Amino acid sequence: MNYEQKVLRDITEWELKMFKPPGWLEKTSKTIGSQINQWLPPKVHEVITTTIRTIVRTALFGAEYTPGRPVRFTPELEAADEEAKELFALYQKIAVAEGAGTGAGGIMLSMVDFPALIAIKMKYLFELAHVYGYDTKHFSERVFILKVFQMTFSGTENRAKLLDSIKHWHIEKEQWLSDAEYSHQMDWETFQLEYRDAIDFKKMLQMVPGIGAVAGAWANYTILEELREFAMNAYRIRRLHDDYALWD
């Protein structure tokens, strides 16, 4: 079995896990997260919603997250994967340190963690694109990053649509050569709600006095790990198509 065949097997297993019905722990976490969510002041919810919209729009339409790292197309997928793992290790350490620091400061500093964590994730995704050979100066690549971000934190139905979009990106990207229509078509409300729901339980624990630092570090560690899994597999799917014309 060569490396590409192993990657195909890994992607298949990942897809099966992605669409597996939620287990007891996931259901319980969502219930507890919803309860904690109800206790938070309206101001916290406003900060979360505004932050998501602002940072995502900055990623799409600004230059703030464009990496200094040059675009490097590595012909061997295995070499690109290894570089991607090294990049992730760096960003996960940054996220864990940030989560522990803000978690130790209680609810007010934890509010600061929401924009900081989203910014870390966006910077990671932009750099990851360059590792796999895709230039984020192109608007279509920024849309792809947003779809990867959405897929990671979406519900099952939306995930299926986004995965199909990623598998056929060689076709879909042609409609995203400029930003003329994208901002009008984006369903911001659904995007914000799904993201908030996906991280509620983990991040709300960060605001509980006495365990904030540990909970913040744990939350950021697991959230970054989930993003890595989705993002690396999304770019592997693209590379396998571009190199071997799979998923036509």
Secondary structure, DSSP 8 states (H G I E B T S, - for coil): --HHHHHHHHHHHHHHHHTS---HHHHHHHHHHHHHHHHS-HHHHHHHHHHHHHHHHHHHH-STT--SS-----SSHHHHHHHHHHHHHHHHHHHHHHHHHHHTTHHHHHHHHHHHHHHHHHHHHHHHHHHTT--TTSHHHHHHHHHHHHHHTS-HHHHHHHHHHHHTHHHHGGGGSSSTTHHHH--HHHHHHHHHHHHHHHHHHTTSTTTHHHHHHHHHHHHHHHHHHHHHHHHHHHHHHHHH-TT-
